Amino acid sequence: MAATVLFLAGPGGVFYNEQILFPDGGQTLTQPAAK
Amino acid sequence: MSDAEAISKHFLKSPPDAWADTFKTNITSLYYVSMTFLPLLAKGGKATPGYASSIINVTSISGFMKGNSAGQFAYATSKAGATHLTRMLATVFAGTKVRVNCIAPGIFPSEMTAGDSGEDNKSKLDMEMSNPAGKQICSISRAGLTDAIY
């Protein structure tokens, strides 16, 4: 989660707008799309 | 008692005030903080070439799941609203050099997900993969770690 914040706030995140990132651990990663 | 009666009785334990508090915390606050800081963020975005200020909202995977999220209807509903608010703000702020994105974490150890915490204020979860479909695309197969939050 912290790494995701750093990514969005860093140089690589400059091109990201209106995106939803899912740091998940694999517990529920596909469930929203699968159901 | 029928299933319907049991479900109704259980979930009516969540009073309207608790719903309002949850929405104030998870949605209303995002809106007012974003709008309040917009002029300052826009100024920062214009100050450095190639840079845009950034708002990062923390929503939740609960906002995407259709189950009852362990009985947290208000929480999950508010997080879905916060995710959509992120989309709206990103669209409205597009011309101001302010980006708006959100993070929707899955399950991480916290007092909310684990039920309690130790003297170090840290909670523990030792969960196996609950969704078989997830195993195919994510090899970690565990909940998030407390250390990864900070």
N, CA and C atoms of all chains as a GROMACS GRO file, in nm:
protein
  555
    1MET      N    1   0.084  -0.121   0.000
    1MET     CA    2   0.000   0.000   0.000
    1MET      C    3   0.086   0.124   0.000
    2ALA      N    4   0.188   0.124   0.084
    2ALA     CA    5   0.280   0.238   0.087
    2ALA      C    6   0.353   0.251  -0.046
    3ALA      N    7   0.390   0.138  -0.104
    3ALA     CA    8   0.460   0.141  -0.233
    3ALA      C    9   0.368   0.196  -0.342
    4THR      N   10   0.239   0.167  -0.331
    4THR     CA   11   0.144   0.218  -0.430
    4THR      C   12   0.131   0.370  -0.420
    5VAL      N   13   0.130   0.420  -0.297
    5VAL     CA   14   0.125   0.566  -0.277
    5VAL      C   15   0.249   0.630  -0.336
    6LEU      N   16   0.366   0.570  -0.309
    6LEU     CA   17   0.491   0.625  -0.361
    6LEU      C   18   0.491   0.623  -0.514
    7PHE      N   19   0.437   0.516  -0.569
    7PHE     CA   20   0.428   0.507  -0.715
    7PHE      C   21   0.343   0.620  -0.772
    8LEU      N   22   0.224   0.641  -0.714
    8LEU     CA   23   0.135   0.745  -0.766
    8LEU      C   24   0.193   0.885  -0.746
    9ALA      N   25   0.264   0.902  -0.635
    9ALA     CA   26   0.318   1.035  -0.604
    9ALA      C   27   0.451   1.060  -0.675
   10GLY      N   28   0.514   0.955  -0.724
   10GLY     CA   29   0.645   0.968  -0.787
   10GLY      C   30   0.637   0.996  -0.936
   11PRO      N   31   0.752   0.996  -1.002
   11PRO     CA   32   0.757   1.025  -1.146
   11PRO      C   33   0.670   0.931  -1.230
   12GLY      N   34   0.663   0.804  -1.190
   12GLY     CA   35   0.584   0.709  -1.268
   12GLY      C   36   0.435   0.733  -1.258
   13GLY      N   37   0.392   0.804  -1.155
   13GLY     CA   38   0.249   0.828  -1.137
   13GLY      C   39   0.197   0.950  -1.209
   14VAL      N   40   0.288   1.026  -1.266
   14VAL     CA   41   0.248   1.152  -1.329
   14VAL      C   42   0.144   1.131  -1.439
   15PHE      N   43   0.148   1.015  -1.504
   15PHE     CA   44   0.056   0.991  -1.614
   15PHE      C   45  -0.075   0.926  -1.569
   16TYR      N   46  -0.090   0.907  -1.439
   16TYR     CA   47  -0.210   0.840  -1.388
   16TYR      C   48  -0.312   0.940  -1.338
   17ASN      N   49  -0.432   0.932  -1.390
   17ASN     CA   50  -0.543   1.012  -1.339
   17ASN      C   51  -0.670   0.928  -1.349
   18GLU      N   52  -0.756   0.941  -1.249
   18GLU     CA   53  -0.884   0.870  -1.243
   18GLU      C   54  -0.865   0.717  -1.244
   19GLN      N   55  -0.758   0.670  -1.183
   19GLN     CA   56  -0.732   0.526  -1.181
   19GLN      C   57  -0.760   0.469  -1.042
   20ILE      N   58  -0.789   0.341  -1.040
   20ILE     CA   59  -0.812   0.270  -0.914
   20ILE      C   60  -0.707   0.159  -0.905
   21LEU      N   61  -0.624   0.163  -0.803
   21LEU     CA   62  -0.521   0.061  -0.787
   21LEU      C   63  -0.559  -0.034  -0.674
   22PHE      N   64  -0.533  -0.161  -0.694
   22PHE     CA   65  -0.576  -0.263  -0.599
   22PHE      C   66  -0.459  -0.337  -0.536
   23PRO      N   67  -0.393  -0.280  -0.434
   23PRO     CA   68  -0.295  -0.360  -0.360
   23PRO      C   69  -0.372  -0.459  -0.275
   24ASP      N   70  -0.353  -0.587  -0.300
   24ASP     CA   71  -0.453  -0.682  -0.253
   24ASP      C   72  -0.397  -0.802  -0.180
   25GLY      N   73  -0.283  -0.857  -0.222
   25GLY     CA   74  -0.233  -0.977  -0.160
   25GLY      C   75  -0.297  -1.102  -0.214
   26GLY      N   76  -0.388  -1.088  -0.308
   26GLY     CA   77  -0.447  -1.204  -0.372
   26GLY      C   78  -0.571  -1.257  -0.304
   27GLN      N   79  -0.611  -1.196  -0.194
   27GLN     CA   80  -0.729  -1.247  -0.123
   27GLN      C   81  -0.856  -1.229  -0.204
   28THR      N   82  -0.870  -1.113  -0.265
   28THR     CA   83  -0.998  -1.081  -0.329
   28THR      C   84  -0.979  -1.025  -0.468
   29LEU      N   85  -0.858  -1.044  -0.521
   29LEU     CA   86  -0.818  -0.970  -0.640
   29LEU      C   87  -0.917  -0.978  -0.754
   30THR      N   88  -0.968  -1.096  -0.783
   30THR     CA   89  -1.054  -1.110  -0.900
   30THR      C   90  -1.202  -1.112  -0.865
   31GLN      N   91  -1.232  -1.112  -0.739
   31GLN     CA   92  -1.372  -1.132  -0.704
   31GLN      C   93  -1.469  -1.024  -0.757
   32PRO      N   94  -1.428  -0.896  -0.752
   32PRO     CA   95  -1.524  -0.797  -0.802
   32PRO      C   96  -1.557  -0.819  -0.948
   33ALA      N   97  -1.456  -0.858  -1.027
   33ALA     CA   98  -1.480  -0.876  -1.170
   33ALA      C   99  -1.549  -1.010  -1.198
   34ALA      N  100  -1.523  -1.109  -1.112
   34ALA     CA  101  -1.573  -1.243  -1.140
   34ALA      C  102  -1.721  -1.257  -1.102
   35LYS      N  103  -1.768  -1.176  -1.010
   35LYS     CA  104  -1.907  -1.193  -0.965
   35LYS      C  105  -2.003  -1.095  -1.028
   36MET      N  106  -3.737  -1.884   1.376
   36MET     CA  107  -3.707  -1.760   1.304
   36MET      C  108  -3.659  -1.794   1.161
   37SER      N  109  -3.715  -1.729   1.063
   37SER     CA  110  -3.675  -1.755   0.925
   37SER      C  111  -3.541  -1.688   0.895
   38ASP      N  112  -3.481  -1.728   0.784
   38ASP     CA  113  -3.356  -1.664   0.742
   38ASP      C  114  -3.376  -1.514   0.725
   39ALA      N  115  -3.488  -1.480   0.663
   39ALA     CA  116  -3.514  -1.337   0.638
   39ALA      C  117  -3.525  -1.260   0.768
   40GLU      N  118  -3.592  -1.320   0.866
   40GLU     CA  119  -3.608  -1.252   0.995
   40GLU      C  120  -3.472  -1.238   1.065
   41ALA      N  121  -3.390  -1.343   1.056
   41ALA     CA  122  -3.258  -1.339   1.120
   41ALA      C  123  -3.170  -1.232   1.058
   42ILE      N  124  -3.170  -1.227   0.924
   42ILE     CA  125  -3.090  -1.126   0.854
   42ILE      C  126  -3.139  -0.987   0.891
   43SER      N  127  -3.270  -0.969   0.887
   43SER     CA  128  -3.328  -0.838   0.917
   43SER      C  129  -3.294  -0.794   1.059
   44LYS      N  130  -3.311  -0.885   1.154
   44LYS     CA  131  -3.285  -0.853   1.295
   44LYS      C  132  -3.138  -0.817   1.316
   45HIS      N  133  -3.050  -0.895   1.253
   45HIS     CA  134  -2.906  -0.872   1.270
   45HIS      C  135  -2.865  -0.736   1.214
   46PHE      N  136  -2.907  -0.708   1.091
   46PHE     CA  137  -2.856  -0.588   1.025
   46PHE      C  138  -2.928  -0.461   1.068
   47LEU      N  139  -3.042  -0.473   1.133
   47LEU     CA  140  -3.107  -0.353   1.186
   47LEU      C  141  -3.037  -0.303   1.314
   48LYS      N  142  -2.934  -0.378   1.357
   48LYS     CA  143  -2.856  -0.332   1.472
   48LYS      C  144  -2.769  -0.212   1.433
   49SER      N  145  -2.755  -0.188   1.305
   49SER     CA  146  -2.676  -0.074   1.257
   49SER      C  147  -2.767   0.049   1.250
   50PRO      N  148  -2.755   0.142   1.346
   50PRO     CA  149  -2.846   0.256   1.352
   50PRO      C  150  -2.816   0.360   1.244
   51PRO      N  151  -2.914   0.442   1.208
   51PRO     CA  152  -2.894   0.545   1.105
   51PRO      C  153  -2.778   0.640   1.136
   52ASP      N  154  -2.756   0.668   1.263
   52ASP     CA  155  -2.646   0.759   1.299
   52ASP      C  156  -2.510   0.700   1.261
   53ALA      N  157  -2.499   0.567   1.274
   53ALA     CA  158  -2.373   0.502   1.238
   53ALA      C  159  -2.349   0.510   1.087
   54TRP      N  160  -2.458   0.497   1.011
   54TRP     CA  161  -2.447   0.514   0.865
   54TRP      C  162  -2.400   0.656   0.833
   55ALA      N  163  -2.462   0.753   0.898
   55ALA     CA  164  -2.426   0.893   0.871
   55ALA      C  165  -2.280   0.921   0.907
   56ASP      N  166  -2.236   0.868   1.022
   56ASP     CA  167  -2.097   0.889   1.064
   56ASP      C  168  -2.000   0.827   0.964
   57THR      N  169  -2.034   0.707   0.918
   57THR     CA  170  -1.947   0.638   0.822
   57THR      C  171  -1.936   0.717   0.692
   58PHE      N  172  -2.048   0.768   0.644
   58PHE     CA  173  -2.047   0.846   0.519
   58PHE      C  174  -1.973   0.979   0.537
   59LYS      N  175  -1.989   1.040   0.654
   59LYS     CA  176  -1.916   1.166   0.680
   59LYS      C  177  -1.766   1.143   0.676
   60THR      N  178  -1.724   1.032   0.738
   60THR     CA  179  -1.580   1.003   0.746
   60THR      C  180  -1.524   0.962   0.611
   61ASN      N  181  -1.596   0.877   0.540
   61ASN     CA  182  -1.538   0.815   0.419
   61ASN      C  183  -1.567   0.888   0.289
   62ILE      N  184  -1.668   0.972   0.286
   62ILE     CA  185  -1.700   1.043   0.160
   62ILE      C  186  -1.698   1.195   0.179
   63THR      N  187  -1.778   1.245   0.271
   63THR     CA  188  -1.790   1.390   0.286
   63THR      C  189  -1.656   1.455   0.313
   64SER      N  190  -1.574   1.392   0.397
   64SER     CA  191  -1.444   1.450   0.431
   64SER      C  192  -1.354   1.456   0.308
   65LEU      N  193  -1.357   1.354   0.223
   65LEU     CA  194  -1.276   1.355   0.101
   65LEU      C  195  -1.314   1.473   0.013
   66TYR      N  196  -1.444   1.497   0.001
   66TYR     CA  197  -1.492   1.604  -0.085
   66TYR      C  198  -1.445   1.741  -0.034
   67TYR      N  199  -1.466   1.767   0.094
   67TYR     CA  200  -1.432   1.900   0.146
   67TYR      C  201  -1.282   1.924   0.154
   68VAL      N  202  -1.206   1.823   0.190
   68VAL     CA  203  -1.060   1.839   0.194
   68VAL      C  204  -1.007   1.864   0.053
   69SER      N  205  -1.058   1.789  -0.045
   69SER     CA  206  -1.014   1.805  -0.183
   69SER      C  207  -1.046   1.945  -0.234
   70MET      N  208  -1.168   1.991  -0.211
   70MET     CA  209  -1.209   2.123  -0.259
   70MET      C  210  -1.133   2.235  -0.188
   71THR      N  211  -1.106   2.215  -0.060
   71THR     CA  212  -1.035   2.317   0.018
   71THR      C  213  -0.892   2.334  -0.031
   72PHE      N  214  -0.826   2.222  -0.060
   72PHE     CA  215  -0.685   2.230  -0.100
   72PHE      C  216  -0.665   2.247  -0.250
   73LEU      N  217  -0.774   2.247  -0.327
   73LEU     CA  218  -0.761   2.256  -0.473
   73LEU      C  219  -0.679   2.377  -0.520
   74PRO      N  220  -0.705   2.499  -0.469
   74PRO     CA  221  -0.625   2.613  -0.516
   74PRO      C  222  -0.475   2.594  -0.490
   75LEU      N  223  -0.442   2.543  -0.373
   75LEU     CA  224  -0.300   2.523  -0.339
   75LEU      C  225  -0.239   2.413  -0.427
   76LEU      N  226  -0.314   2.305  -0.446
   76LEU     CA  227  -0.264   2.196  -0.530
   76LEU      C  228  -0.246   2.242  -0.674
   77ALA      N  229  -0.339   2.321  -0.724
   77ALA     CA  230  -0.329   2.371  -0.862
   77ALA      C  231  -0.206   2.460  -0.877
   78LYS      N  232  -0.180   2.540  -0.775
   78LYS     CA  233  -0.062   2.627  -0.776
   78LYS      C  234   0.065   2.542  -0.782
   79GLY      N  235   0.068   2.435  -0.704
   79GLY     CA  236   0.185   2.347  -0.704
   79GLY      C  237   0.203   2.277  -0.837
   80GLY      N  238   0.092   2.240  -0.900
   80GLY     CA  239   0.100   2.172  -1.028
   80GLY      C  240   0.156   2.259  -1.139
   81LYS      N  241   0.130   2.389  -1.128
   81LYS     CA  242   0.177   2.482  -1.232
   81LYS      C  243   0.320   2.530  -1.206
   82ALA      N  244   0.368   2.508  -1.084
   82ALA     CA  245   0.499   2.560  -1.046
   82ALA      C  246   0.615   2.480  -1.106
   83THR      N  247   0.593   2.351  -1.126
   83THR     CA  248   0.700   2.265  -1.176
   83THR      C  249   0.662   2.205  -1.311
   84PRO      N  250   0.737   2.236  -1.416
   84PRO     CA  251   0.705   2.178  -1.548
   84PRO      C  252   0.711   2.025  -1.546
   85GLY      N  253   0.616   1.962  -1.608
   85GLY     CA  254   0.614   1.816  -1.614
   85GLY      C  255   0.561   1.750  -1.489
   86TYR      N  256   0.511   1.829  -1.397
   86TYR     CA  257   0.462   1.775  -1.272
   86TYR      C  258   0.315   1.814  -1.253
   87ALA      N  259   0.238   1.728  -1.193
   87ALA     CA  260   0.100   1.760  -1.157
   87ALA      C  261   0.078   1.721  -1.012
   88SER      N  262   0.011   1.805  -0.938
   88SER     CA  263  -0.020   1.770  -0.799
   88SER      C  264  -0.109   1.647  -0.795
   89SER      N  265  -0.111   1.581  -0.682
   89SER     CA  266  -0.180   1.453  -0.676
   89SER      C  267  -0.263   1.437  -0.549
   90ILE      N  268  -0.384   1.391  -0.568
   90ILE     CA  269  -0.468   1.350  -0.454
   90ILE      C  270  -0.480   1.198  -0.462
   91ILE      N  271  -0.451   1.130  -0.352
   91ILE     CA  272  -0.464   0.984  -0.348
   91ILE      C  273  -0.565   0.948  -0.240
   92ASN      N  274  -0.681   0.905  -0.282
   92ASN     CA  275  -0.783   0.863  -0.186
   92ASN      C  276  -0.766   0.715  -0.154
   93VAL      N  277  -0.792   0.680  -0.030
   93VAL     CA  278  -0.787   0.539   0.008
   93VAL      C  279  -0.930   0.489   0.022
   94THR      N  280  -0.971   0.407  -0.074
   94THR     CA  281  -1.105   0.348  -0.066
   94THR      C  282  -1.090   0.203  -0.020
   95SER      N  283  -1.159   0.109  -0.079
   95SER     CA  284  -1.147  -0.029  -0.033
   95SER      C  285  -1.201  -0.125  -0.138
   96ILE      N  286  -1.146  -0.245  -0.136
   96ILE     CA  287  -1.200  -0.350  -0.222
   96ILE      C  288  -1.346  -0.378  -0.185
   97SER      N  289  -1.383  -0.345  -0.062
   97SER     CA  290  -1.522  -0.366  -0.018
   97SER      C  291  -1.620  -0.289  -0.106
   98GLY      N  292  -1.574  -0.178  -0.161
   98GLY     CA  293  -1.661  -0.098  -0.246
   98GLY      C  294  -1.692  -0.162  -0.379
   99PHE      N  295  -1.624  -0.274  -0.409
   99PHE     CA  296  -1.646  -0.343  -0.536
   99PHE      C  297  -1.715  -0.478  -0.517
  100MET      N  298  -1.721  -0.525  -0.393
  100MET     CA  299  -1.773  -0.658  -0.368
  100MET      C  300  -1.922  -0.652  -0.333
  101LYS      N  301  -1.993  -0.754  -0.380
  101LYS     CA  302  -2.138  -0.750  -0.362
  101LYS      C  303  -2.187  -0.826  -0.240
  102GLY      N  304  -2.097  -0.895  -0.173
  102GLY     CA  305  -2.135  -0.962  -0.048
  102GLY      C  306  -2.154  -0.860   0.062
  103ASN      N  307  -2.173  -0.905   0.184
  103ASN     CA  308  -2.201  -0.808   0.290
  103ASN      C  309  -2.075  -0.757   0.358
  104SER      N  310  -1.956  -0.795   0.308
  104SER     CA  311  -1.829  -0.747   0.364
  104SER      C  312  -1.828  -0.762   0.516
  105ALA      N  313  -1.854  -0.883   0.561
  105ALA     CA  314  -1.857  -0.915   0.704
  105ALA      C  315  -1.957  -0.826   0.779
  106GLY      N  316  -2.067  -0.796   0.715
  106GLY     CA  317  -2.172  -0.722   0.782
  106GLY      C  318  -2.157  -0.572   0.776
  107GLN      N  319  -2.056  -0.526   0.701
  107GLN     CA  320  -2.031  -0.381   0.700
  107GLN      C  321  -2.095  -0.315   0.578
  108PHE      N  322  -2.224  -0.310   0.579
  108PHE     CA  323  -2.296  -0.250   0.466
  108PHE      C  324  -2.261  -0.103   0.448
  109ALA      N  325  -2.263  -0.026   0.557
  109ALA     CA  326  -2.236   0.117   0.547
  109ALA      C  327  -2.094   0.142   0.499
  110TYR      N  328  -1.999   0.066   0.554
  110TYR     CA  329  -1.858   0.082   0.516
  110TYR      C  330  -1.839   0.056   0.367
  111ALA      N  331  -1.889  -0.059   0.321
  111ALA     CA  332  -1.869  -0.098   0.181
  111ALA      C  333  -1.939   0.001   0.088
  112THR      N  334  -2.058   0.042   0.125
  112THR     CA  335  -2.132   0.137   0.041
  112THR      C  336  -2.060   0.272   0.034
  113SER      N  337  -2.008   0.316   0.148
  113SER     CA  338  -1.938   0.445   0.150
  113SER      C  339  -1.808   0.437   0.069
  114LYS      N  340  -1.741   0.324   0.073
  114LYS     CA  341  -1.617   0.310  -0.004
  114LYS      C  342  -1.647   0.307  -0.155
  115ALA      N  343  -1.760   0.249  -0.193
  115ALA     CA  344  -1.801   0.254  -0.334
  115ALA      C  345  -1.825   0.399  -0.375
  116GLY      N  346  -1.888   0.474  -0.286
  116GLY     CA  347  -1.913   0.616  -0.312
  116GLY      C  348  -1.783   0.694  -0.320
  117ALA      N  349  -1.688   0.661  -0.234
  117ALA     CA  350  -1.559   0.731  -0.235
  117ALA      C  351  -1.483   0.703  -0.364
  118THR      N  352  -1.497   0.582  -0.415
  118THR     CA  353  -1.432   0.548  -0.543
  118THR      C  354  -1.493   0.630  -0.656
  119HIS      N  355  -1.624   0.643  -0.655
  119HIS     CA  356  -1.688   0.722  -0.761
  119HIS      C  357  -1.657   0.871  -0.744
  120LEU      N  358  -1.649   0.916  -0.619
  120LEU     CA  359  -1.610   1.056  -0.596
  120LEU      C  360  -1.471   1.082  -0.654
  121THR      N  361  -1.383   0.984  -0.643
  121THR     CA  362  -1.249   0.996  -0.702
  121THR      C  363  -1.260   1.018  -0.854
  122ARG      N  364  -1.344   0.939  -0.918
  122ARG     CA  365  -1.362   0.954  -1.064
  122ARG      C  366  -1.416   1.093  -1.097
  123MET      N  367  -1.512   1.139  -1.018
  123MET     CA  368  -1.573   1.270  -1.045
  123MET      C  369  -1.471   1.382  -1.026
  124LEU      N  370  -1.396   1.376  -0.916
  124LEU     CA  371  -1.297   1.480  -0.889
  124LEU      C  372  -1.190   1.481  -0.996
  125ALA      N  373  -1.147   1.361  -1.040
  125ALA     CA  374  -1.045   1.352  -1.144
  125ALA      C  375  -1.093   1.419  -1.272
  126THR      N  376  -1.221   1.401  -1.301
  126THR     CA  377  -1.277   1.461  -1.423
  126THR      C  378  -1.291   1.612  -1.410
  127VAL      N  379  -1.342   1.656  -1.295
  127VAL     CA  380  -1.365   1.799  -1.274
  127VAL      C  381  -1.232   1.874  -1.262
  128PHE      N  382  -1.132   1.810  -1.200
  128PHE     CA  383  -1.003   1.878  -1.178
  128PHE      C  384  -0.909   1.865  -1.298
  129ALA      N  385  -0.953   1.798  -1.403
  129ALA     CA  386  -0.862   1.765  -1.514
  129ALA      C  387  -0.790   1.887  -1.570
  130GLY      N  388  -0.856   2.000  -1.574
  130GLY     CA  389  -0.794   2.119  -1.632
  130GLY      C  390  -0.709   2.198  -1.535
  131THR      N  391  -0.696   2.150  -1.413
  131THR     CA  392  -0.625   2.228  -1.310
  131THR      C  393  -0.486   2.175  -1.279
  132LYS      N  394  -0.441   2.074  -1.351
  132LYS     CA  395  -0.313   2.010  -1.323
  132LYS      C  396  -0.312   1.945  -1.184
  133VAL      N  397  -0.425   1.892  -1.145
  133VAL     CA  398  -0.435   1.812  -1.022
  133VAL      C  399  -0.489   1.676  -1.060
  134ARG      N  400  -0.413   1.572  -1.031
  134ARG     CA  401  -0.455   1.436  -1.059
  134ARG      C  402  -0.527   1.378  -0.938
  135VAL      N  403  -0.624   1.294  -0.961
  135VAL     CA  404  -0.694   1.227  -0.850
  135VAL      C  405  -0.704   1.077  -0.880
  136ASN      N  406  -0.643   0.997  -0.797
  136ASN     CA  407  -0.649   0.852  -0.809
  136ASN      C  408  -0.689   0.792  -0.675
  137CYS      N  409  -0.722   0.666  -0.675
  137CYS     CA  410  -0.749   0.604  -0.546
  137CYS      C  411  -0.688   0.465  -0.536
  138ILE      N  412  -0.664   0.425  -0.414
  138ILE     CA  413  -0.613   0.293  -0.383
  138ILE      C  414  -0.726   0.216  -0.316
  139ALA      N  415  -0.752   0.097  -0.364
  139ALA     CA  416  -0.857   0.014  -0.305
  139ALA      C  417  -0.794  -0.112  -0.248
  140PRO      N  418  -0.739  -0.104  -0.126
  140PRO     CA  419  -0.670  -0.221  -0.070
  140PRO      C  420  -0.764  -0.338  -0.047
  141GLY      N  421  -0.707  -0.456  -0.056
  141GLY     CA  422  -0.779  -0.576  -0.015
  141GLY      C  423  -0.767  -0.591   0.136
  142ILE      N  424  -0.756  -0.712   0.182
  142ILE     CA  425  -0.755  -0.735   0.327
  142ILE      C  426  -0.616  -0.715   0.385
  143PHE      N  427  -0.602  -0.621   0.475
  143PHE     CA  428  -0.480  -0.599   0.551
  143PHE      C  429  -0.514  -0.614   0.700
  144PRO      N  430  -0.416  -0.654   0.780
  144PRO     CA  431  -0.444  -0.670   0.923
  144PRO      C  432  -0.476  -0.535   0.988
  145SER      N  433  -0.587  -0.527   1.054
  145SER     CA  434  -0.624  -0.407   1.130
  145SER      C  435  -0.724  -0.450   1.236
  146GLU      N  436  -0.757  -0.360   1.324
  146GLU     CA  437  -0.857  -0.396   1.426
  146GLU      C  438  -0.991  -0.427   1.360
  147MET      N  439  -1.016  -0.364   1.246
  147MET     CA  440  -1.142  -0.389   1.178
  147MET      C  441  -1.147  -0.530   1.119
  148THR      N  442  -1.036  -0.575   1.060
  148THR     CA  443  -1.038  -0.706   0.993
  148THR      C  444  -1.000  -0.820   1.086
  149ALA      N  445  -0.912  -0.793   1.184
  149ALA     CA  446  -0.866  -0.901   1.273
  149ALA      C  447  -0.946  -0.904   1.404
  150GLY      N  448  -1.013  -0.797   1.435
  150GLY     CA  449  -1.095  -0.794   1.557
  150GLY      C  450  -1.026  -0.734   1.676
  151ASP      N  451  -0.890  -0.738   1.680
  151ASP     CA  452  -0.818  -0.678   1.792
  151ASP      C  453  -0.674  -0.647   1.750
  152SER      N  454  -0.598  -0.594   1.846
  152SER     CA  455  -0.457  -0.565   1.818
  152SER      C  456  -0.377  -0.589   1.945
  153GLY      N  457  -0.245  -0.603   1.928
  153GLY     CA  458  -0.159  -0.628   2.043
  153GLY      C  459  -0.117  -0.499   2.111
  154GLU      N  460  -0.025  -0.510   2.207
  154GLU     CA  461   0.023  -0.391   2.278
  154GLU      C  462   0.097  -0.296   2.186
  155ASP      N  463   0.148  -0.350   2.075
  155ASP     CA  464   0.217  -0.265   1.977
  155ASP      C  465   0.120  -0.202   1.877
  156ASN      N  466  -0.011  -0.215   1.905
  156ASN     CA  467  -0.116  -0.162   1.818
  156ASN      C  468  -0.117  -0.226   1.680
  157LYS      N  469  -0.056  -0.342   1.667
  157LYS     CA  470  -0.058  -0.411   1.539
  157LYS      C  471  -0.148  -0.535   1.548
  158SER      N  472  -0.218  -0.561   1.440
  158SER     CA  473  -0.306  -0.677   1.434
  158SER      C  474  -0.244  -0.785   1.347
  159LYS      N  475  -0.292  -0.906   1.365
  159LYS     CA  476  -0.238  -1.016   1.286
  159LYS      C  477  -0.349  -1.090   1.214
  160LEU      N  478  -0.320  -1.128   1.090
  160LEU     CA  479  -0.412  -1.211   1.012
  160LEU      C  480  -0.331  -1.325   0.953
  161ASP      N  481  -0.382  -1.444   0.965
  161ASP     CA  482  -0.314  -1.557   0.904
  161ASP      C  483  -0.416  -1.627   0.816
  162MET      N  484  -0.445  -1.564   0.704
  162MET     CA  485  -0.552  -1.614   0.619
  162MET      C  486  -0.497  -1.685   0.496
  163GLU      N  487  -0.563  -1.792   0.461
  163GLU     CA  488  -0.532  -1.859   0.335
  163GLU      C  489  -0.612  -1.791   0.225
  164MET      N  490  -0.574  -1.820   0.102
  164MET     CA  491  -0.649  -1.768  -0.012
  164MET      C  492  -0.794  -1.811  -0.004
  165SER      N  493  -0.886  -1.716  -0.014
  165SER     CA  494  -1.027  -1.750  -0.004
  165SER      C  495  -1.094  -1.759  -0.140
  166ASN      N  496  -1.030  -1.704  -0.242
  166ASN     CA  497  -1.092  -1.702  -0.373
  166ASN      C  498  -1.008  -1.783  -0.471
  167PRO      N  499  -1.052  -1.900  -0.511
  167PRO     CA  500  -0.973  -1.986  -0.598
  167PRO      C  501  -0.930  -1.917  -0.727
  168ALA      N  502  -1.015  -1.829  -0.780
  168ALA     CA  503  -0.980  -1.761  -0.904
  168ALA      C  504  -0.857  -1.672  -0.885
  169GLY      N  505  -0.840  -1.620  -0.765
  169GLY     CA  506  -0.727  -1.532  -0.738
  169GLY      C  507  -0.594  -1.604  -0.747
  170LYS      N  508  -0.592  -1.733  -0.717
  170LYS     CA  509  -0.467  -1.808  -0.719
  170LYS      C  510  -0.406  -1.812  -0.859
  171GLN      N  511  -0.491  -1.804  -0.959
  171GLN     CA  512  -0.441  -1.817  -1.096
  171GLN      C  513  -0.362  -1.696  -1.141
  172ILE      N  514  -0.389  -1.581  -1.082
  172ILE     CA  515  -0.322  -1.462  -1.131
  172ILE      C  516  -0.236  -1.394  -1.025
  173CYS      N  517  -0.245  -1.438  -0.900
  173CYS     CA  518  -0.163  -1.376  -0.797
  173CYS      C  519  -0.103  -1.485  -0.710
  174SER      N  520   0.028  -1.502  -0.716
  174SER     CA  521   0.091  -1.615  -0.648
  174SER      C  522   0.114  -1.592  -0.499
  175ILE      N  523   0.087  -1.472  -0.451
  175ILE     CA  524   0.114  -1.443  -0.310
  175ILE      C  525   0.021  -1.523  -0.220
  176SER      N  526  -0.106  -1.526  -0.254
  176SER     CA  527  -0.205  -1.608  -0.184
  176SER      C  528  -0.211  -1.583  -0.033
  177ARG      N  529  -0.207  -1.462   0.005
  177ARG     CA  530  -0.222  -1.429   0.147
  177ARG      C  531  -0.276  -1.287   0.160
  178ALA      N  532  -0.316  -1.253   0.282
  178ALA     CA  533  -0.359  -1.115   0.306
  178ALA      C  534  -0.236  -1.024   0.305
  179GLY      N  535  -0.260  -0.895   0.303
  179GLY     CA  536  -0.149  -0.799   0.307
  179GLY      C  537  -0.080  -0.801   0.441
  180LEU      N  538   0.037  -0.739   0.450
  180LEU     CA  539   0.114  -0.735   0.574
  180LEU      C  540   0.105  -0.596   0.637
  181THR      N  541   0.106  -0.595   0.770
  181THR     CA  542   0.099  -0.468   0.841
  181THR      C  543   0.212  -0.376   0.800
  182ASP      N  544   0.332  -0.430   0.785
  182ASP     CA  545   0.448  -0.348   0.750
  182ASP      C  546   0.433  -0.284   0.612
  183ALA      N  547   0.350  -0.343   0.527
  183ALA     CA  548   0.334  -0.289   0.392
  183ALA      C  549   0.242  -0.168   0.388
  184ILE      N  550   0.172  -0.141   0.499
  184ILE     CA  551   0.080  -0.027   0.502
  184ILE      C  552   0.156   0.103   0.517
  185TYR      N  553   0.269   0.099   0.594
  185TYR     CA  554   0.339   0.224   0.625
  185TYR      C  555   0.446   0.257   0.523
   0.00000   0.00000   0.00000
